[in-house]
């Protein structure tokens, strides 16, 4: 996967798609192995550790109990464009596999979102890719705004911005996230809250109901 992203795509193509490795809650001790597997020439794909309730895995797989090695293409609004179950996600042949073909299609200049123009509210723009580290039939779920926020917060670089704490390579978040826990403007806006910048000795604040 890292070989495809860092070795086959150019800078412009990488601007159109992101890869994230999602580690199942039952495989927390293998997080280091997952990070190592997602490396290529000193570059590392971001890896996220799911929480004990399988919030991200269940949201992405539509509660599939066995999503090991499934891969999911999700657009920037959390809508699933393509779900590849384990039988379709094998990348043993690096130069000829369904994942590679899908990625190369998405990064084309003339790629059109399959839901664009539909009355149900198709999204424009390019998709983002996700790989689960944990096989089974594919789900068709969409991530809710809250699940999308949690996915953002669980990335190591964003954990502190959501007032989370890194433990054993995973971000531990508060059980109930709130606007006031968002520590940066980006995190606040991601949560669809109202951000007030610091002024005259007062700290910046994130207020409102947001996606919670």
Buried (B, 14 or more C-beta within 10 A) or exposed (E): BBEBBBEBBEEEBEEBBBBBBBBBBEBBEBBEEBBEBBEBEEEBBBBBBBBEEBBBBBBBBBEBEEBBBBBBBBBEBBBBBBBBBBEBBEBEEEEEBBBBEBBBEBBEEEBEBEBEEEEEEBBEEBBBBBBBBBBBBBBEBBBEBBBBBBBBBBBBEBBBBBBBEEEEBBBBBEEEBBBBBBBBBEBBBBBBBBBBEEEEEEEBBBBBEBBB
